[in-house]
Amino acid sequence: MKKFLNILLFIPLFFLPAASYGQEYLQIVSLESDNGTQGVFTSAGMGEKKKDVEVNAIKSLFYTLFFQGVEGVADGKPLVAKPNVPYTNSFFNDMARYSSYVTGTEEIVKSKKTGNYFQGTFKITLRLRQLINDVRKNTHYDEMMAEQPEIKLPNPTIIVVPYKKEGESYQAILENDYDKRIAVSAVQRGFEDCGIKTIDLQARLDRAKRNAQYEENAGTADSNDKQLLESSGADVYVTVDLLKDVTDEDARVSLIMKAYETASGTIWASQDGWTNRFRTNDTDILCSYAVKDNLPGFLEQIIDNFTRPTRASLQISLSGMSYNSISDARGDDGRRVMDIIQDWLDRNSEKGEYHLQGIVDEKAIFDYVILPLQDENGYKMTPDKFAGRLRTALEEQGVYSSQRIEGNTIFLILEL
């Protein structure tokens, strides 16, 4: 059987709490044989004490099977399809769930001390088929998901940008700050690996310059970058800053990530934290470790906010002087326009939740309207979609209007 040597040294357990699982596992793993029931693997381990090497070799094997994949097992794909932290943690904490699947171990490369750590290699026999079935049951949810109705609500589309100070521009940072450029790229790849659609910042900048929409100078940098974000088509923009701590022996980085709803500028998520120290100062490698440590929790915050109903404000005004006040305006059937609007909001806002702040002669202000989570097609409802549906309802009563959207504020101008 074809063997695969899966070598990725010193990767931290990004699904496991760093405080509880400080050690780092080698991922030097290969499948030696598989008889359909049991699998025999070789796996390297390391530890501060010689007695820890065997246990860490076993844990490294399970970690690699779960999160990286080993050729010859499940088409080389990771066994864990969907995060189930309580389940996977039980293999690495004091519960030692791995022990029920290990039928034998044999030291094939004797442990010896390298630097401050002992390192050795073991042949490990697993109840492989039983393990695969158990992992799928607890992390794939195939049967449970099959019973659920199809959910069309999409994940957010995200654009990743470098953190910038006032007067700086994204273009200048990408051109002149190598570390930030690498950090942005690493975070974008991390989202894509999670199945999230991303919009490439550099591609948007290039297109904007071709269309003469972007000028590189201090006076217009902020406004140009804001316009670029608003026209990007991204639901969320993520800013990334990078701190780097380098010594003669090793290095670590901290990625500072913040996510904002593009339409309103509301902050949806924030995450930062230092990686462990590694014997490299390569920014790309260090950022990949930071992404694995911090992106799962960060993305969870974003999706949680994205799947909540949106709160918008609605301001309605008159464009003409056909009526003395907005309260007097009427539709074709003689009903007051404000009654038509409030009846429609009763039926179409989330659980009828909205609040009319007040009406003056030329304007009515709803300080909040809770939009339904989904539209009639099962996709996320946005202020623009919501306003369009309200305008259609008004047109059926002979009341025509135009709209403008600023963040989560809807401006509806009645043409009466």
C-alpha positions in Angstrom: 0.0 0.0 0.0 1.3 3.4 -0.9 2.7 5.2 2.1 2.4 8.9 2.9 4.8 10.7 5.2 2.8 13.6 6.6 5.4 16.0 7.9 4.4 19.3 9.5 6.5 20.0 12.5 5.5 21.9 15.6 1.9 22.6 14.9 -0.2 23.6 17.9 -3.6 22.1 18.6 -5.8 24.9 17.3 -9.0 23.2 18.3 -7.8 22.7 21.8 -7.5 25.3 24.6 -4.0 26.6 24.6 -3.8 26.8 28.3 -4.6 23.2 28.8 -2.7 21.8 25.9 0.6 23.6 25.8 2.7 20.9 24.2 3.2 20.7 20.5 2.7 17.5 18.6 4.9 16.3 15.7 2.9 15.2 12.7 5.3 12.6 11.3 2.8 9.9 10.5 2.4 7.2 7.9 0.1 4.2 7.4 1.9 0.9 7.2 -1.0 -1.5 6.7 -4.8 -1.8 6.9 -6.6 -5.1 7.0 -10.0 -3.5 6.9 -10.4 -3.6 10.7 -7.1 -2.6 12.2 -4.6 -0.1 10.9 -0.9 -0.1 11.7 0.8 3.4 11.7 4.2 4.8 12.5 4.1 8.1 14.5 6.8 10.3 16.0 6.4 11.8 19.4 8.3 14.3 21.6 8.2 15.2 25.3 10.2 16.9 28.0 10.4 13.5 29.8 11.2 10.2 28.1 8.1 8.6 29.4 5.9 11.2 27.7 7.2 10.4 24.2 5.0 7.3 23.6 1.8 9.0 24.8 2.5 12.1 22.6 3.2 9.9 19.6 -0.2 8.3 20.0 -1.8 11.8 20.4 0.1 13.0 17.4 -1.3 10.1 15.4 -4.9 11.0 16.4 -4.4 14.7 15.8 -3.1 14.1 12.3 -5.9 11.7 11.5 -8.5 14.1 12.8 -7.3 17.5 11.4 -4.7 16.9 8.7 -5.4 13.5 7.1 -3.2 10.6 6.3 -2.9 9.1 2.9 -4.5 5.7 2.8 -7.2 6.6 5.3 -10.5 8.2 4.2 -8.9 9.3 0.8 -6.3 11.3 2.7 -8.9 13.7 4.1 -9.2 14.7 7.8 -11.6 12.5 9.7 -13.2 15.4 11.5 -15.6 17.1 9.1 -17.4 19.5 11.5 -16.0 20.9 14.7 -17.2 19.1 17.9 -14.8 20.4 20.4 -16.0 18.4 23.5 -15.7 15.2 21.5 -12.3 15.8 20.0 -10.8 17.2 23.2 -11.7 14.0 25.0 -8.9 12.3 23.0 -6.2 14.7 24.2 -7.2 15.6 27.8 -7.3 13.4 31.0 -10.2 11.4 29.6 -7.7 9.7 27.2 -10.4 8.5 24.9 -7.8 7.3 22.5 -6.9 4.4 24.7 -10.0 2.4 23.7 -8.8 2.3 20.1 -5.1 1.5 20.6 -4.4 -2.2 20.7 -0.7 -2.1 20.7 2.5 0.0 20.6 6.1 -0.8 19.7 9.1 1.5 19.9 10.9 1.4 16.6 13.2 4.4 16.9 14.4 4.7 20.5 13.8 7.9 22.2 16.8 10.2 22.5 17.2 13.8 23.7 17.4 16.5 21.1 17.8 19.9 22.7 15.4 20.1 25.5 13.1 17.4 24.3 13.1 13.6 23.9 12.0 12.3 20.5 11.2 8.8 19.3 9.0 6.8 16.9 6.5 4.2 17.6 4.5 1.6 15.6 0.9 1.9 16.8 -2.0 -0.4 16.0 -5.5 1.0 16.0 -9.0 -0.3 15.8 -9.2 1.9 12.7 -12.6 1.0 11.3 -14.2 1.5 14.7 -12.4 4.9 15.1 -13.6 6.1 11.7 -17.2 5.1 12.4 -17.1 6.8 15.8 -15.6 10.0 14.5 -18.1 10.2 11.7 -21.0 9.7 14.0 -19.8 12.5 16.3 -18.5 15.0 13.8 -20.2 14.4 10.4 -23.8 14.4 11.5 -24.8 12.8 8.2 -28.0 11.2 9.4 -29.0 14.2 11.5 -28.4 16.6 8.7 -30.4 14.5 6.2 -33.4 14.9 8.4 -33.2 18.6 8.5 -34.8 20.8 5.8 -32.5 22.4 3.3 -31.2 25.8 4.6 -30.4 28.2 1.8 -29.1 30.9 4.1 -25.5 31.5 2.8 -22.4 32.1 4.7 -21.1 35.7 4.5 -18.8 36.9 1.8 -15.7 38.4 3.3 -13.0 40.8 2.1 -9.8 40.9 4.2 -7.9 44.2 4.4 -4.8 45.4 6.3 -5.3 47.6 9.4 -4.5 51.2 8.5 -4.2 54.5 10.2 -5.9 57.7 9.1 -4.4 59.0 5.8 -2.9 55.6 4.9 -4.3 53.6 1.9 -4.7 49.9 1.4 -2.7 50.1 -1.8 0.3 51.7 -0.1 0.3 49.2 2.7 0.1 46.2 0.3 3.0 47.6 -1.7 5.3 48.6 1.2 4.5 46.4 4.2 5.5 42.8 3.5 4.4 41.4 6.8 0.9 42.9 6.6 0.6 41.7 3.1 1.5 38.2 4.1 -0.9 38.4 7.1 -3.8 39.5 4.9 -3.1 36.6 2.5 -2.9 34.0 5.3 -6.2 35.1 6.8 -7.9 35.1 3.4 -6.6 31.6 2.8 -7.9 30.5 6.2 -11.4 31.7 5.4 -11.3 29.9 2.0 -10.2 26.7 3.7 -13.3 27.0 5.8 -15.5 27.2 2.7 -16.1 31.0 3.0 -16.3 33.0 -0.2 -13.7 35.8 -0.2 -13.1 38.9 -2.4 -9.5 39.6 -3.1 -8.5 43.1 -2.1 -5.7 43.5 -4.6 -8.0 42.5 -7.5 -10.5 45.1 -6.3 -7.9 47.8 -6.1 -6.6 47.0 -9.6 -10.1 47.1 -11.0 -10.9 50.4 -9.3 -7.7 51.9 -10.7 -8.5 50.7 -14.2 -11.9 52.4 -13.9 -10.3 55.6 -12.6 -12.2 55.2 -9.3 -9.1 55.1 -7.0 -6.4 57.8 -6.7 -3.4 57.3 -4.6 -2.9 60.4 -2.4 -3.3 61.3 1.2 -6.3 63.5 0.7 -8.5 60.9 -0.8 -7.1 57.6 0.6 -9.7 57.2 3.3 -12.7 58.1 1.2 -11.4 55.9 -1.7 -10.9 52.9 0.6 -14.3 53.4 2.1 -15.9 53.5 -1.3 -14.0 50.4 -2.3 -15.3 48.4 0.7 -18.9 49.6 0.1 -18.8 48.6 -3.6 -16.9 45.3 -3.0 -19.9 43.1 -2.7 -18.7 41.8 0.7 -21.1 41.4 3.6 -18.2 41.6 6.0 -14.7 43.3 5.9 -12.0 42.0 8.2 -9.1 44.2 9.2 -5.8 42.5 10.1 -2.9 43.9 12.0 0.3 42.0 12.8 2.7 42.1 15.8 5.9 40.1 15.5 8.3 39.2 18.4 11.6 37.9 17.1 14.7 36.8 19.1 17.9 35.2 18.0 16.5 31.7 18.7 12.8 31.9 17.8 9.8 34.0 17.0 6.1 34.4 17.5 3.3 36.6 16.0 0.0 38.0 17.1 -2.7 38.5 14.5 -5.2 41.2 15.6 -8.4 40.6 13.6 -11.6 42.6 13.6 -14.7 42.0 11.5 -17.2 44.7 10.6 -20.6 44.5 8.8 -19.8 46.4 5.6 -23.3 48.0 5.3 -23.4 49.5 8.7 -19.8 49.5 10.0 -20.9 47.6 13.1 -18.2 45.5 14.6 -19.2 41.8 14.6 -16.1 40.0 15.9 -12.6 40.5 17.3 -9.8 38.1 18.0 -6.1 38.2 18.8 -3.5 36.2 20.6 0.1 35.2 20.4 1.3 32.0 18.9 3.7 29.7 20.6 7.4 30.4 19.8 8.8 28.6 16.8 12.3 28.2 15.5 11.6 30.3 12.4 11.0 34.0 11.7 9.2 33.3 8.4 6.1 35.5 8.5 4.1 33.2 6.2 4.7 30.2 8.4 4.1 32.1 11.7 0.9 33.6 10.3 -0.4 30.2 9.3 0.0 29.0 12.9 -1.8 32.1 14.2 -4.7 31.5 11.7 -5.1 27.9 12.9 -5.1 29.1 16.5 -7.5 32.0 16.2 -9.7 31.7 13.0 -12.2 29.1 14.1 -13.5 31.2 17.1 -13.3 34.4 15.1 -15.3 32.9 12.2 -17.9 31.6 14.7 -18.5 35.1 16.0 -19.0 36.4 12.4 -21.4 33.7 11.4 -23.4 34.1 14.6 -23.9 37.8 13.9 -24.6 37.2 10.2 -27.4 34.7 11.0 -29.2 37.1 13.3 -32.0 39.4 12.1 -30.9 42.8 11.1 -32.0 46.0 12.9 -32.6 48.9 10.5 -34.1 52.4 10.8 -36.6 53.7 8.3 -37.0 57.4 7.4 -39.9 58.3 5.1 -40.2 61.8 3.5 -42.2 63.6 0.8 -40.5 64.7 -2.4 -43.3 67.0 -3.5 -45.9 69.3 -2.0 -49.1 67.6 -3.1 -50.0 67.2 0.5 -49.6 69.5 3.5 -48.1 66.7 5.6 -47.1 63.1 5.3 -50.0 62.2 7.5 -52.4 63.5 4.8 -50.9 61.5 2.0 -53.3 58.8 0.6 -53.2 55.8 -1.7 -55.5 55.0 -4.6 -58.0 53.3 -2.3 -58.2 56.4 0.0 -56.3 54.9 2.8 -53.6 57.0 4.5 -50.1 56.1 3.3 -48.8 55.9 6.8 -51.5 53.3 7.6 -50.5 51.3 4.5 -46.9 51.4 5.6 -47.6 50.4 9.3 -49.9 47.6 8.2 -47.2 46.2 5.9 -44.6 46.4 8.7 -47.0 44.6 11.0 -47.0 41.7 8.5 -43.4 41.8 7.2 -41.0 42.9 10.0 -39.7 40.1 12.3 -42.5 39.2 14.6 -44.0 42.7 13.9 -41.2 44.4 15.7 -40.7 48.0 14.9 -41.1 51.4 16.6 -42.4 54.7 15.2 -40.4 57.4 16.8 -42.5 60.2 15.4 -44.2 62.0 12.5 -43.7 65.7 11.5 -45.2 67.4 8.5 -42.6 66.3 5.9 -41.1 63.2 7.6 -41.9 60.0 9.5 -39.1 58.2 11.4 -39.1 54.6 12.5 -36.1 54.4 14.8 -35.9 50.6 14.4 -37.4 47.9 12.3 -36.3 44.3 12.9 -35.9 42.7 9.4 -36.9 39.1 8.9 -33.9 36.8 8.9 -34.6 35.4 5.4 -36.4 36.6 2.3 -39.0 34.5 0.5 -36.3 32.5 -1.3 -34.5 31.6 1.9 -31.7 34.0 1.5 -30.6 36.7 4.0 -32.8 39.7 4.1 -31.0 43.1 3.7 -32.1 46.7 4.2 -32.0 47.1 0.4 -34.2 44.0 -0.3 -36.6 45.1 2.5 -37.0 48.6 1.1 -37.7 47.2 -2.4 -40.5 45.0 -1.1 -42.1 47.9 0.8 -41.9 50.1 -2.4 -43.6 47.3 -4.4 -46.4 47.2 -1.8 -46.8 51.0 -2.0 -46.9 50.9 -5.8 -49.9 48.6 -5.7 -51.7 51.5 -4.0 -50.5 54.0 -6.6 -47.8 55.4 -4.3 -44.4 55.6 -6.1 -41.2 56.2 -4.3 -37.4 56.1 -4.5 -34.9 54.8 -1.9 -31.4 55.4 -0.6 -29.5 53.1 1.8 -26.8 54.3 4.1 -25.5 51.5 6.3 -28.6 50.1 8.0 -30.7 53.2 7.5 -33.4 53.2 4.8 -34.4 56.5 3.3 -37.7 56.2 1.4 -38.8 59.3 -0.6 -42.5 59.3 -1.5 -43.2 60.9 -4.9 -46.6 62.4 -4.4 
